[in-house]
């Protein structure tokens, strides 16, 4: 699954307050959760480093990865343990298929700030892409612990569970998240879980619900592909 840097950062301020309704990487922390999770490492960040990180964020809004990374590198020279800068670097590296570098950046971020949910969320995404589902599950569980009421962390947890064929648990997690987060990618997670359990009619219903909410959303193509696959299977 791809990521949209512009959507990811539109509501991402320099203190990790992110909100978006469709991408799993876009809204890992509410303002309340972010404020509760400010660590000593983040409070010690020099003002100049924060300013550079904010400039990098604005470059990422334009999908200007090289320019953003240059600003982040400057911020990290001033404060190498800056969790936001490390995490944004990991985000860039993840989306440019530099997976080894992304893992190093994100691991450095969580080592610096073990309360930074976004870094764990992105680690879960990275490990799921690499099919390292045990690692994805551990990272996603930590993200959920830090931001339990945020659908994005629940979605990543579902992905890891589905990767481990724990469909019933993934179904339970997705249904719990959907009670307060209709129209999100949790519908796709629920559909995948239902398909894994052989409940095809219910999966089709869930995919169609998602497409009603998000006809051109990030998961729309995945939903259409799954619908076509289920229909093709039913015709055989």
Buried (B, 14 or more C-beta within 10 A) or exposed (E): BEBBBEBBBBEBEBBBBBBBBBBBBBBBBBEEBBEEBBEEBBEEBEEEBBBBBBBBBEBBBEEBBEBBBBBBEBBBEBBEBBBBBBBBBBBBBBBEEBBEBBBBBBBBBBEBBBBBBBBBBBBBBBBBBEEBBEBBBBBBBBBBEBBEEBBBBBBBBBBBBBBBEBBEBBBBBBEEBBEEBBBBBBBBBBBBBBBBBEBBEBBBBBBEBBBEBBEEBBBBEBBEEBBEEBEEEEEE
